[in-house]
Amino acid sequence: MTVVAEPARALHALRQAWGWTLVDFAEIVGQSLMGHLLVVDRAGTFHYLDPDLLSLDRLGDEAAAQAHMALDETQAIWRADALVDAATQRLGFTAMGEVYSRTLSAILSGDYGHDNLVRIDLVDLIYLTGDLARQTRDLPDGTRVQLKAT
């Protein structure tokens, strides 16, 4: 797990952008190079934020979080070795506070093509994905979302 560069700033972003979930975020326990977060709320409940799926999953207590993070599938998603390698080759190493992610249209379409990888400030990713998750949360699976230029 990577340590969050600016934990207070990232925590503020979580509260602002993902506050609509009614989770009272207290601490970011870990972050992946692809911007996935393991967080804990004020009640001690752990949550997994997946910016690719625009989801925040309640894991439960520390033992439940450890069990979830130990799963092979979770580790593969958390490490995202192929995506991180492709992003590093194409974009270079992340700077302090940055993570790799996908373009806005790629997040919405589910496209994991290497041409869609970007470097982004973790705080910006938190704001972006929290807002997108809020706006799309009630859409049925498979709904096509079209971006409008402003």
N, C-alpha and C positions, 0 to 999 in steps of 0.2 A: 504494500500500500504506500502510496505517495502521500507525504504530508502537505496539507493545504498551505499555500504560500501566505495568504492573507486571511486567516480564519475569521476574524471579526467581520471583514467586508463580505466574505462569502456567506457567513451565517445571516447577515443582514439581508443579502440578496435572497437567500432561501425563505426567510420570513416574509419578504415582500412578494416574491414571485410565486411561491408555492403555498402561501398562507391560506389561500382559498381551500386547501385540503383540511384545514383546521388542526394541522399538526403544529404543536408549539415547540419548534426546533430549539435545541439547547447546544448541540455540539456536532461538528463534522468529525467523525472518527477516522475516515480515510477517503481517499479519492484515487481513481484509476487514471491512466494516461488518456483515456477516452471520455473523461468527465463523469463517470459513474461515481456515486457517492454513497457511503455508509454513514448514516446520521442517527443521532439519538435525540429523543424529545425530552422535555422536562420531567416526564413521568418515568423515564428510564427505558422507554420502548425504542427499539431499533427499527430503522426503516432503510430501504434500499431505493435510491433514486436512479432511474435508468433514463438518461436523456435521449437515447435512441428510440425508446418505446413511449416516451413522454409519460412515464409512470412512476409512481411512488408507492412502493409495496411495504406494508407493515410486516415486520419479521417477528417481533415479540421481544422477549428478554435477551440478555447477552448470550445465553446458551443457544437459543434459537438462531440468533444472528451468526454465531460461530458455525453452527451446523449448516446454515444456508451458504455462508461464504466458503465452506469446505467442499461443497458439491462441485464435481467436475464441470458441470455445465456453467455454474456461476463463475468458477475460476477461468474458464475459457472466454466467457463474455467479459469479465473484469480485465483480463490481460489483453484480449483482442490482439494477439501476437501478429497475425497477418496484416491487420489494419494499421497497427502501430508501426510495423516494419515498412509498409508501403508509404505511410505518411512521413516517416522519418526520411526515407529515401527521396521523396518528392518535395517535401517542405522544409527539411532540416529538423533539428531538435527543437523542442518547445522551449520557450523562454520561461523565466520564473513567473508563475501565476497562470501560464497557458496550459491548455490541453488540446488534444486533437478531437475533432468532431466531423460532422458532415455539413454540407450546405443546407440551408433552410429547405429548399425544394427536395433535397435527398432525404432529409429527416421525414418530411411529410409523405414522400412517395415510398420510403423504405429502401431506397437505392443505396447499396453499399459499395458502388463502384469506386475505385481508387481515385478517379478524377474528381470526385465529390468531396474529398477529404480537405479539411482546412485546419489551421491553427487558430485558436480563439481563446480569449481570456476566460478563465473559469467562471468568473462572476457574470460576464456577458452571456455565457452559455446557460447559467442558472436562470437569469432573467428571461432569455429567449425561450427556453424549453418550458419554464413555468407558465409563461403567457400562452404559448402554443397549446400546452396541455389543458389549460383552463378553457381556451376557445374551442377545442376539439373534443372535449371529454364526453359530450353527449351524442357524438356522431356514431352511427353504426359502423362496425368493422367493415373495411373495404370501401368506405365512402371516398370518392375522389375529391381532393381539395385542390383548388386552383388559386395560385398566388396572383394578386393584382398589383400592378406597378403603381406606386404613389408619386 
